[in-house]
Each structure stands twice: as C-alpha cells, then as structure tokens.
Amino acid sequence: MKIAAFCGTFDPVTYGHLDIIERASKLFDELVVFISPNSDKNNEFTEVRRLAWLNESTKHLSNVTCKIQSGLVVEACKSVNATVLVRGIRNGVDCTYEQNMAFMNARLDENIETVCLFTRPEYSLYSSSNVRELFKYGQDISGFVPACVLEDLKKGEE
C-alpha cells in the first residue's frame, strides 16, 4: 500500500489545495492531509476550524484522511507510514522553496520521497494569504474557497 502525505497550513483551505488533494488521491492508495505548523506564518484560523473545513471539503474522497500535525513534516510522514510527501507548485518561487525543502527532508529521512504537482493555471495566482486579505476587506471570495469555508466565515461576521 502506497501512503502519501500532503502538509500545509490551509489557512483557509482553497480550491487550489483541494485540486492538489483530489489529484494526489488518485495517485496513492491513501493520502493523509496534515494541518502543519509553520513558524514563518501567523495563522488566522484555529487548527480545529481548519481541520473541520478540510474534513468537509474532502469527505467525497474515500482514501483521504485529515489530521493536525505537530513537529516536522518528516515526523508526520513517519507517524502514518507515508513514504511520499506531496507538494503543490504554483510558480518559480514555489519551485525553489519546495526544492530546498525536499533536500532538507531527504537529509532527515532518505526514505521519504517528495513528489510535486503543478497547480492548475486557474489556481496559480492566489494563496490563502490573498484570500484572507480579500475577505478582511469585504471582497467576494466564493471563487477561491469551498462553500463550507465561505459559509463559516460569513457566520463569523454576523
């Protein structure tokens, strides 16, 4: 059985994330999506809220489970016996970053292989940070996030 992991902050989960999750779920027997800590980011939404969004958004994928991760990505992979780490690449900046991370993760555990999927063009020009900023200023984010995220965020405004 080939198990893969896809780690990210998902703050919030976007259609770009879901596209990578859906495509990766077709490549592996099992895909574990981890909400990961990132010391370079200040998260807007709680891990529990992000986990609920991911669970709702991926419930149609029978081989996908979602979890909250603590610690390094390599440790998360080991915790579920994942031998592949899936990453998404939107542009050249992401490519450089992911290459560096793949080298570091391989140094920590040579048994975990990083596989990168290129983001579809329609999802390549935005990030969770962009979506949060648009929402903060009252812009329509319905084209960027699943309905469960949009509905939850709108409830929080009331």
BAVEXFI-47252 format. One line per 3 residues: their letters; for each residue x, y, z of C-alpha. Coordinates in Angstrom, 1 decimal. Each point is the difference from the previous one (the first is absolute). Layout:
<sites>
a) X,Y,Z  ... .
</sites>
This chain:
<sites>
mki) 0.0,0.0,0.0  1.4,3.4,-1.0  -0.7,2.7,2.5 .
aaf) 0.6,3.7,-0.6  -0.2,3.1,2.1  -0.9,3.5,-1.0 .
cgt) 0.9,2.6,2.6  -1.0,3.7,0.1  -1.4,2.7,2.2 .
fdp) -3.3,0.1,-2.0  -0.8,3.4,1.6  -2.6,-0.2,-1.6 .
vty) -0.3,-3.0,-2.3  -0.4,1.2,-3.6  -1.1,-1.5,-3.3 .
ghl) 3.7,-0.2,-0.9  0.7,-2.2,3.0  -3.0,-2.2,-0.8 .
dii) 1.2,-0.4,-3.6  3.3,-1.4,1.2  -1.7,-2.2,2.6 .
era) -2.4,-1.5,-2.5  2.7,-0.6,-2.6  2.4,-1.5,2.6 .
skl) -2.8,-2.3,1.3  -0.2,-1.6,-3.4  3.8,-0.8,0.0 .
fde) 0.2,-1.6,3.4  -1.9,-2.7,2.0  -0.3,2.4,2.9 .
lvv) 0.6,3.7,0.4  0.3,1.6,3.4  -0.4,3.8,0.0 .
fis) 1.7,1.6,3.0  -0.6,3.5,1.3  3.6,0.9,0.7 .
pns) 1.6,2.7,2.2  2.1,2.5,-1.8  2.1,2.3,2.1 .
dkn) 0.2,2.5,-2.9  -3.8,0.5,0.1  -2.5,1.5,2.4 .
nef) -3.1,-2.1,-0.4  -3.4,1.8,-0.1  -2.2,-3.0,0.7 .
tev) 0.3,-2.7,2.6  1.3,-3.5,-0.9  -3.4,-1.4,1.1 .
rrl) -1.8,2.3,-2.4  2.3,-0.8,-2.9  -0.3,-3.7,0.7 .
awl) -3.8,0.3,-0.1  0.3,1.8,-3.4  2.3,-2.7,-1.4 .
nes) -2.1,-2.9,1.3  -3.1,1.6,-1.6  1.8,0.8,-3.3 .
tkh) 1.5,-3.5,-0.4  -2.9,-2.2,1.2  -0.6,-1.1,-3.5 .
lsn) 3.5,-1.5,-0.2  -0.1,-3.4,1.7  3.8,-0.4,0.2 .
vtc) 0.7,3.4,1.6  0.3,0.7,3.7  0.8,3.3,1.6 .
kiq) 2.0,0.5,3.2  1.7,2.7,2.0  3.8,-0.3,0.0 .
sgl) 2.5,1.2,2.6  3.6,0.1,-0.8  1.9,-0.6,-3.2 .
vve) -1.6,-1.3,-3.2  2.3,-3.0,0.0  -1.3,-1.0,3.4 .
ack) -3.6,0.3,-1.2  0.8,-2.2,-3.0  1.6,-2.6,2.3 .
svn) -3.0,0.1,2.3  -2.3,-1.3,-2.8  2.6,-2.1,-1.8 .
atv) -0.1,2.4,-3.0  3.0,-0.5,-2.3  -1.0,2.9,-2.3 .
lvr) -0.5,3.7,0.8  -2.2,1.8,-2.6  0.6,3.7,-0.6 .
gir) -1.7,2.5,-2.3  1.9,2.4,-2.2  -1.6,3.2,-1.3 .
ngv) 3.0,1.9,-1.4  3.8,0.2,0.0  0.2,1.4,3.5 .
dct) -1.9,-3.1,1.3  2.2,-2.2,-2.1  3.2,1.4,1.6 .
yeq) -1.5,-0.2,3.5  -1.3,-3.6,-0.5  3.3,-1.1,-1.4 .
nma) 1.8,1.2,3.1  -2.6,-1.7,2.3  0.3,-3.2,-2.0 .
fmn) 3.7,0.0,0.5  -0.3,0.7,3.7  -2.7,-2.7,0.5 .
arl) 2.1,-2.5,-1.9  2.9,0.8,2.3  -2.2,-0.7,3.0 .
den) -1.4,-3.2,-1.5  1.1,-1.4,-3.3  -3.0,-2.4,-0.1 .
iet) -2.5,2.8,-0.5  -0.2,1.2,-3.6  -1.4,3.4,-1.0 .
vcl) -2.4,0.1,-3.0  -1.0,3.4,-1.3  -3.3,0.6,-1.9 .
ftr) -0.3,3.2,-2.0  -3.0,2.1,0.8  -2.5,0.4,-2.7 .
pey) 0.2,3.4,-1.6  -3.4,1.2,1.4  1.4,-0.5,3.6 .
sly) 3.5,1.2,-0.5  -0.4,3.7,0.7  -1.3,0.0,3.5 .
sss) 0.8,-1.3,3.5  -1.8,-0.3,3.3  1.7,3.3,1.0 .
nvr) -1.6,1.7,-3.0  -3.4,-1.5,0.9  0.2,1.1,3.6 .
elf) 0.9,3.5,-1.1  -2.9,0.2,-2.5  -2.4,-1.3,2.6 .
kyg) 1.2,2.5,2.6  -0.9,2.8,-2.3  -3.4,-1.3,-0.9 .
qdi) 0.8,-1.4,-3.4  -1.8,-3.1,-1.5  2.2,-3.1,0.6 .
sgf) -2.6,-2.5,-1.3  2.2,-0.8,-3.0  3.0,-0.9,2.2 .
vpa) -1.4,-2.1,2.9  -2.4,-2.9,0.4  -3.5,0.8,1.2 .
cvl) 0.6,-1.3,3.5  2.8,2.5,0.5  -2.0,2.9,-1.5 .
edl) -3.1,-0.8,2.1  2.0,-0.3,3.2  1.9,3.2,-0.6 .
kkg) -3.3,1.9,-0.8  -1.5,-1.3,3.3  2.9,1.4,1.9 .
ee) -0.7,3.4,-1.5  -3.5,0.2,1.3 .
</sites>
